[in-house]
Amino acid sequence: MLSLKCAKKNGSNSIVSFHEKIGKKPNGEFKQTHCVFSDITEQKKAETSAKRLEAQLQQARKLEAIGVLAGGIAHDFNNILFPIMGFSELTLEELPENSPVRENVNAILTGAKRAAELVQQILAFSAPRQKSPEPIIVQSVFKEAISFLRAIIPQNIDIRQEISPTPICIMNDPTQLYEIVMNLCTNAYHAMEEEGGLLSIRVNEVEVGAGRINKGMEMTPGRYCRIDIHDTGSGIPAEHLDKIFDPYFSTKEIGKGSGIGLSVVHGIVKEHNGCIQVKSRPGKTEFTVYFPITDRIKKKDQIRQLFVKSIGNEKILFVDDETAIVEIVTQSLERLGYEVTGKTSSVEALNEFETHPDRFDLIITDMTMPGIIGTNLIKKIREIRPGIPVMLCTGYSHLADAETAKALNINEFIYKPVSINELSAKVRKIFDQTNEPQAINEPDNM
């Protein structure tokens, strides 16, 4: 059976199948020959739709598997990074200001922090955490992204940047802005991978008036951060331009893209009241992204100043199944005057608390541990002593997040790796909130 495309009188196309029917006379001579035509347009549409849905289902299953794998890697990797960052910080505190070793230790600490950020970017695709937008300086994100891009983009592709030196502040999540940059730049270099070319990245502030808002640009007049990412690659065919932001749409060969990158970019931009445009022709593709500028300025990080102020003498029970993490946290907090009991077993920690329930002023526990997981340990401890302050830490766990912590009335919830400065500040914050001055009963005058 053969099929062919036919034009109808109304100008539309249909798919027709046909086959021959041949009859014979009793003596073997041909009696007649005729063709049967059938309109199978709807059948072909159904088959195409079914194949597309099956491909999307397979892709969704693949991404789900990647998400599970990424979560496991994130947990282990963050537990490795925590002591690297912690011991680096302690070493810096002990080194003289003029020590030549400080530069090396600072490089270790910077690399560990960058690795931690990379883990968060990976998790953003597999298990995104709900974070409220915050004021961020756009240039700081682009500095990190371009540094990473130079390490992965082939040498036959030149990267040129024109980034405004004047700080531009927008309301966004740094990880999501990083996703946008990496997605658009990765698509650009894939388009130039074989022949090489030029990748241009521009960031500047623009004033968008009513006359400059074109049709399809869901924007209001005002000040915007404009991000332009151009490449000199093969270009996007005109018939695909209106589909590139659709989920699972991809023109790349197998193994180069999931088909969700640009749909993620589009979603992030719209979520933050921005606008994205694309123009393309052979030899040039231009993506332009607009984000509203905010006048809110993010407060400078006070963690380093709080490090000195976060001295105390309270007693802390710290629980984590990683020996190195217990060692670094114990050393760090004891240097500040706290009395720390470190345990690498949640069962042993519970036994210690059952034996001395009034000894401790704060419990800090990991989430994922053999024996008793962190949330269950907190529940058991509070059955013994309700109201004791607790802090929950995790490298990554699908069982714990900020909402879970809030529901369990947990005082602080943090993701590892965390700097010792930040940890000490949060510890002091808990004690300052829970150790409020109590009313003193005056003795009766006799």
C-alpha positions as CSV (number, residue, x, y, z in Angstrom):
1,M,0.0,0.0,0.0
2,L,1.4,3.4,-0.9
3,S,0.5,6.9,0.4
4,L,0.8,10.4,-1.0
5,K,-0.1,14.0,-0.1
6,C,-2.9,15.5,-2.1
7,A,-4.2,19.1,-2.4
8,K,-7.9,19.6,-1.7
9,K,-10.1,22.2,-3.5
10,N,-10.1,24.4,-0.4
11,G,-6.3,24.6,-0.5
12,S,-5.6,22.3,2.4
13,N,-3.6,19.0,2.2
14,S,-4.7,15.5,2.9
15,I,-2.8,12.2,3.0
16,V,-4.3,9.5,0.7
17,S,-3.4,5.8,0.6
18,F,-4.1,3.6,-2.4
19,H,-3.7,-0.1,-3.5
20,E,-4.5,-2.1,-6.6
21,K,-7.2,-4.7,-6.9
22,I,-6.7,-7.1,-9.8
23,G,-9.3,-9.6,-11.0
24,K,-8.6,-12.6,-13.3
25,K,-10.7,-14.6,-15.7
26,P,-10.9,-18.4,-15.2
27,N,-8.5,-18.9,-18.1
28,G,-5.9,-16.7,-16.3
29,E,-6.4,-13.6,-18.4
30,F,-6.7,-10.3,-16.5
31,K,-10.3,-9.3,-16.1
32,Q,-9.9,-5.8,-14.6
33,T,-7.6,-3.6,-12.6
34,H,-8.6,-0.7,-10.4
35,C,-7.2,1.4,-7.5
36,V,-8.9,2.0,-4.1
37,F,-8.1,5.4,-2.5
38,S,-8.6,6.1,1.2
39,D,-8.2,9.4,3.1
40,I,-6.0,8.6,6.1
41,T,-5.1,12.2,7.1
42,E,-6.6,11.8,10.6
43,Q,-5.0,8.4,11.1
44,K,-1.6,9.9,10.3
45,K,-2.1,12.8,12.6
46,A,-3.0,10.4,15.4
47,E,0.0,8.3,14.8
48,T,2.3,11.4,14.8
49,S,0.7,12.6,18.0
50,A,1.1,9.2,19.6
51,K,4.8,9.1,18.7
52,R,5.4,12.6,20.0
53,L,3.7,11.8,23.3
54,E,5.7,8.6,23.6
55,A,8.9,10.5,23.1
56,Q,7.9,13.1,25.7
57,L,7.1,10.3,28.2
58,Q,10.5,8.7,27.6
59,Q,12.2,12.1,28.1
60,A,10.2,12.8,31.3
61,R,11.3,9.4,32.7
62,K,14.9,10.1,31.8
63,L,14.8,13.4,33.5
64,E,13.2,11.9,36.6
65,A,16.0,9.3,36.8
66,I,18.6,12.1,36.4
67,G,16.9,14.0,39.2
68,V,17.1,11.1,41.6
69,L,20.8,10.6,40.7
70,A,21.5,14.3,41.0
71,G,20.0,14.3,44.5
72,G,22.1,11.4,45.7
73,I,25.3,13.0,44.2
74,A,24.4,16.4,45.8
75,H,24.0,14.9,49.2
76,D,27.4,13.2,49.2
77,F,29.2,16.0,47.4
78,N,28.0,18.6,49.8
79,N,29.1,16.5,52.7
80,I,32.6,16.4,51.2
81,L,32.6,20.2,50.6
82,F,31.5,21.1,54.1
83,P,34.8,20.1,55.9
84,I,36.9,21.5,53.0
85,M,35.3,24.9,53.4
86,G,35.3,24.7,57.2
87,F,39.0,23.7,57.7
88,S,40.0,26.3,55.1
89,E,38.2,29.0,57.1
90,L,39.8,27.9,60.3
91,T,43.2,27.8,58.7
92,L,42.7,31.4,57.4
93,E,41.8,32.5,60.9
94,E,45.1,31.2,62.2
95,L,47.4,32.3,59.4
96,P,49.2,35.7,59.7
97,E,48.0,38.4,57.3
98,N,51.3,38.4,55.5
99,S,51.6,34.6,55.2
100,P,52.2,33.5,51.5
101,V,50.0,30.5,52.3
102,R,46.9,32.6,52.6
103,E,46.6,32.9,48.8
104,N,46.6,29.1,48.4
105,V,44.0,28.5,51.2
106,N,41.8,31.3,49.7
107,A,42.0,29.5,46.3
108,I,40.8,26.3,48.0
109,L,38.0,28.0,49.7
110,T,36.9,29.8,46.5
111,G,37.0,26.5,44.5
112,A,34.9,24.8,47.2
113,K,32.3,27.5,47.2
114,R,32.1,27.4,43.4
115,A,31.6,23.7,43.5
116,A,28.8,24.1,46.0
117,E,27.1,26.6,43.7
118,L,27.5,24.2,40.8
119,V,25.7,21.5,42.8
120,Q,22.8,23.9,43.4
121,Q,22.6,24.7,39.7
122,I,22.4,21.0,38.9
123,L,19.7,20.5,41.5
124,A,17.7,23.4,40.1
125,F,16.9,21.2,37.1
126,S,16.2,18.0,38.9
127,A,14.5,19.2,42.1
128,P,14.0,23.0,42.1
129,R,13.5,24.6,45.5
130,Q,11.0,27.4,45.9
131,K,12.9,30.6,46.6
132,S,11.6,34.1,46.8
133,P,13.2,36.6,44.4
134,E,15.8,38.8,46.0
135,P,17.7,41.9,44.9
136,I,20.8,40.7,43.0
137,I,23.6,42.4,41.1
138,V,23.4,41.0,37.6
139,Q,27.2,41.5,36.9
140,S,28.2,39.2,39.8
141,V,26.2,36.3,38.2
142,F,27.6,36.9,34.8
143,K,31.2,37.0,36.1
144,E,30.8,33.5,37.5
145,A,29.0,32.2,34.4
146,I,31.5,33.5,31.9
147,S,34.3,32.1,34.0
148,F,32.7,28.7,33.8
149,L,31.9,29.0,30.1
150,R,35.5,29.6,29.2
151,A,36.4,26.2,30.7
152,I,33.8,24.3,28.6
153,I,33.5,26.1,25.3
154,P,35.9,24.9,22.6
155,Q,38.9,27.1,21.7
156,N,37.6,27.8,18.2
157,I,34.8,29.9,19.7
158,D,35.7,33.4,20.8
159,I,33.8,34.9,23.7
160,R,33.4,38.7,23.8
161,Q,31.7,40.5,26.6
162,E,30.4,44.0,27.0
163,I,29.1,44.3,30.5
164,S,28.2,47.6,32.1
165,P,30.5,48.5,35.0
166,T,27.7,50.3,36.7
167,P,25.9,47.8,39.1
168,I,22.5,46.7,37.8
169,C,20.1,45.3,40.4
170,I,17.1,43.1,39.6
171,M,14.7,40.9,41.6
172,N,15.6,37.3,40.8
173,D,17.1,34.1,42.1
174,P,20.8,34.0,41.3
175,T,20.6,30.3,40.4
176,Q,17.8,30.9,38.0
177,L,19.6,33.8,36.3
178,Y,22.6,31.6,36.0
179,E,20.4,29.0,34.3
180,I,19.3,31.5,31.7
181,V,22.9,32.5,30.9
182,M,24.2,28.9,30.7
183,N,21.2,27.7,28.6
184,L,21.4,30.5,26.0
185,C,25.2,30.3,25.8
186,T,25.3,26.5,25.6
187,N,22.8,26.6,22.7
188,A,24.9,29.3,21.0
189,Y,28.2,27.3,21.2
190,H,26.4,24.1,20.0
191,A,25.4,26.1,16.9
192,M,29.1,27.0,16.3
193,E,30.8,23.8,17.6
194,E,32.0,22.5,14.2
195,E,32.9,25.7,12.4
196,G,33.8,27.9,15.3
197,G,32.6,31.5,15.6
198,L,31.9,34.4,17.9
199,L,29.8,34.4,21.1
200,S,28.9,37.9,22.2
201,I,27.5,38.7,25.6
202,R,26.2,42.2,26.5
203,V,24.6,43.5,29.7
204,N,23.5,47.1,30.1
205,E,20.7,49.3,31.5
206,V,18.1,50.7,29.1
207,E,15.1,52.9,29.3
208,V,12.1,51.3,27.5
209,G,9.5,53.8,26.5
210,A,6.0,53.1,25.2
211,G,7.2,53.6,21.6
212,R,9.8,50.9,21.9
213,I,7.5,48.2,23.1
214,N,6.8,46.1,20.0
215,K,3.9,43.7,19.5
216,G,4.2,40.6,21.6
217,M,6.5,42.3,24.2
218,E,4.6,42.0,27.4
219,M,6.3,44.9,29.1
220,T,5.5,48.2,30.7
221,P,7.6,51.4,30.2
222,G,10.4,51.7,32.6
223,R,14.1,50.9,33.4
224,Y,15.3,47.4,32.4
225,C,18.4,45.3,32.4
226,R,18.9,44.2,28.8
227,I,20.9,41.0,28.2
228,D,22.0,40.2,24.6
229,I,23.5,36.9,23.7
230,H,24.5,36.6,20.0
231,D,26.2,33.8,18.1
232,T,27.5,33.4,14.5
233,G,26.3,29.9,14.1
234,S,24.0,28.1,11.6
235,G,20.9,30.0,12.7
236,I,17.4,28.7,13.5
237,P,15.1,27.8,10.6
238,A,12.2,30.3,10.2
239,E,9.6,27.5,10.6
240,H,11.0,26.7,14.1
241,L,11.2,30.1,15.6
242,D,7.7,30.0,17.0
243,K,8.3,26.6,18.5
244,I,11.7,26.9,20.3
245,F,10.1,27.8,23.7
246,D,7.8,24.8,23.6
247,P,8.6,22.0,26.1
248,Y,10.6,19.1,24.5
249,F,11.0,20.8,21.2
250,S,14.6,20.4,20.0
251,T,16.4,20.4,16.6
252,K,19.6,19.0,18.1
253,E,20.9,15.6,17.5
254,I,20.4,12.9,20.2
255,G,22.7,13.5,23.1
256,K,22.8,17.3,22.7
257,G,19.9,18.7,24.7
258,S,16.8,17.6,26.4
259,G,14.4,20.0,24.6
260,I,13.5,21.7,27.9
261,G,16.3,24.3,28.1
262,L,14.6,27.2,26.3
263,S,11.2,26.4,27.8
264,V,12.8,26.7,31.3
265,V,14.4,30.0,30.2
266,H,11.1,31.3,29.0
267,G,9.4,30.3,32.2
268,I,11.9,32.0,34.4
269,V,11.8,35.2,32.4
270,K,8.0,35.4,32.5
271,E,7.9,34.5,36.2
272,H,10.1,37.6,37.0
273,N,8.0,40.0,34.8
274,G,10.6,40.0,32.0
275,C,10.5,39.6,28.3
276,I,12.5,37.4,25.9
277,Q,12.9,37.8,22.1
278,V,14.8,35.9,19.4
279,K,15.9,36.8,15.9
280,S,17.7,34.4,13.6
281,R,19.1,34.0,10.1
282,P,21.9,31.9,8.7
283,G,25.1,33.1,10.3
284,K,23.5,35.0,13.2
285,T,21.1,34.3,16.1
286,E,20.2,36.9,18.7
287,F,18.5,36.3,22.0
288,T,17.5,39.5,24.0
289,V,16.2,39.3,27.6
290,Y,14.7,42.2,29.6
291,F,14.3,42.2,33.4
292,P,12.8,45.2,35.3
293,I,15.4,47.0,37.4
294,T,14.7,47.4,41.1
295,D,15.9,50.2,43.4
296,R,16.2,47.8,46.3
297,I,19.8,47.1,47.2
298,K,20.7,43.8,48.8
299,K,22.2,44.4,52.2
300,K,25.9,43.6,52.5
301,D,26.6,40.2,54.0
302,Q,27.1,40.6,57.8
303,I,28.2,37.0,58.4
304,R,31.9,37.8,58.8
305,Q,31.2,40.6,61.3
306,L,28.9,38.3,63.2
307,F,31.6,35.7,63.5
308,V,33.4,37.6,66.3
309,K,30.1,38.6,68.0
310,S,28.7,35.0,67.9
311,I,30.7,34.0,71.1
312,G,28.8,32.1,73.8
313,N,29.1,29.5,76.5
314,E,26.0,27.4,75.8
315,K,26.1,23.6,75.5
316,I,25.3,22.1,72.1
317,L,24.7,18.5,70.9
318,F,25.9,18.2,67.3
319,V,24.9,15.0,65.3
320,D,26.2,14.1,61.8
321,D,27.3,10.7,60.4
322,E,30.3,12.3,58.7
323,T,33.3,12.2,61.1
324,A,35.0,15.1,59.3
325,I,31.9,17.3,59.6
326,V,31.6,16.6,63.3
327,E,35.3,17.5,63.8
328,I,35.2,20.8,62.0
329,V,31.9,22.0,63.6
330,T,33.1,20.9,67.1
331,Q,36.4,22.7,66.7
332,S,34.8,25.8,65.3
333,L,32.1,26.2,67.9
334,E,34.4,25.4,70.8
335,R,36.8,28.2,69.6
336,L,33.9,30.5,70.2
337,G,33.3,29.3,73.7
338,Y,30.5,26.8,73.2
339,E,30.7,23.4,74.8
340,V,30.0,20.9,72.1
341,T,29.2,17.2,72.3
342,G,29.7,15.6,68.8
343,K,28.1,12.3,67.8
344,T,28.4,10.4,64.5
345,S,25.4,8.2,65.4
346,S,21.9,9.4,65.8
347,V,21.1,6.5,68.1
348,E,24.0,7.3,70.4
349,A,22.9,11.0,70.3
350,L,19.4,10.0,71.4
351,N,20.8,7.8,74.2
352,E,23.0,10.7,75.4
353,F,20.1,13.1,75.5
354,E,17.9,10.5,77.3
355,T,20.6,10.2,79.9
356,H,21.2,13.9,80.3
357,P,18.1,15.7,79.0
358,D,18.9,19.0,80.8
359,R,22.5,19.2,79.8
360,F,22.0,20.7,76.3
361,D,20.8,24.1,75.2
362,L,20.6,23.4,71.5
363,I,20.5,20.3,69.2
364,I,22.0,20.5,65.7
365,T,21.4,17.5,63.6
366,D,21.9,16.2,60.0
367,M,18.9,14.9,58.1
368,T,20.0,11.8,56.3
369,M,21.6,9.4,58.7
370,P,21.5,5.6,59.4
371,G,19.4,4.5,62.3
372,I,17.3,7.6,63.0
373,I,16.9,10.4,60.4
374,G,17.1,14.0,61.6
375,T,13.4,14.8,61.7
376,N,12.6,11.7,63.7
377,L,15.4,12.4,66.1
378,I,14.0,15.9,66.7
379,K,10.6,14.4,67.4
380,K,12.0,11.9,69.9
381,I,14.1,14.5,71.6
382,R,11.1,16.8,72.0
383,E,9.0,14.0,73.4
384,I,11.5,14.0,76.2
385,R,12.0,17.8,76.5
386,P,9.4,19.9,74.5
387,G,10.6,23.2,73.3
388,I,14.3,22.7,73.2
389,P,15.8,24.7,70.3
390,V,16.8,22.6,67.3
391,M,18.6,23.2,64.0
392,L,18.3,20.9,61.0
393,C,21.1,20.6,58.4
394,T,21.1,18.6,55.1
395,G,23.3,18.2,52.1
396,Y,20.2,17.3,50.1
397,S,17.1,15.3,51.0
398,H,13.7,15.0,49.4
399,L,12.3,14.4,52.9
400,A,13.4,17.8,54.3
401,D,12.9,21.4,53.1
402,A,12.1,24.8,54.6
403,E,8.3,23.9,54.7
404,T,9.0,20.7,56.5
405,A,11.1,22.5,59.0
406,K,8.4,25.1,59.6
407,A,5.8,22.5,60.1
408,L,8.0,20.8,62.8
409,N,8.7,24.1,64.5
410,I,12.4,23.8,63.8
411,N,14.3,27.0,64.8
412,E,16.7,27.0,61.8
413,F,17.0,25.0,58.6
414,I,20.2,25.2,56.5
415,Y,21.6,23.4,53.5
416,K,25.2,22.1,53.6
417,P,27.8,23.1,52.9
418,V,27.5,26.2,55.1
419,S,30.4,28.5,56.1
420,I,31.5,28.4,59.7
421,N,30.8,32.1,59.9
422,E,27.2,31.6,58.8
423,L,26.7,28.6,61.1
424,S,28.0,30.4,64.2
425,A,25.8,33.4,63.4
426,K,22.7,31.2,63.1
427,V,23.6,29.5,66.4
428,R,23.9,32.8,68.2
429,K,20.6,34.0,66.6
430,I,18.8,31.0,68.1
431,F,20.2,31.6,71.6
432,D,19.4,35.3,71.4
433,Q,15.8,34.6,70.4
434,T,15.2,31.9,73.0
435,N,17.2,33.4,75.9
436,E,15.1,36.5,76.2
437,P,15.2,38.1,79.7
438,Q,12.7,36.6,82.0
439,A,10.7,38.5,84.5
440,I,12.2,38.4,88.0
441,N,9.9,37.9,91.0
442,E,10.7,40.4,93.8
443,P,10.9,38.8,97.3
444,D,8.1,39.6,99.6
445,N,8.9,42.2,102.2
446,M,8.6,40.5,105.5
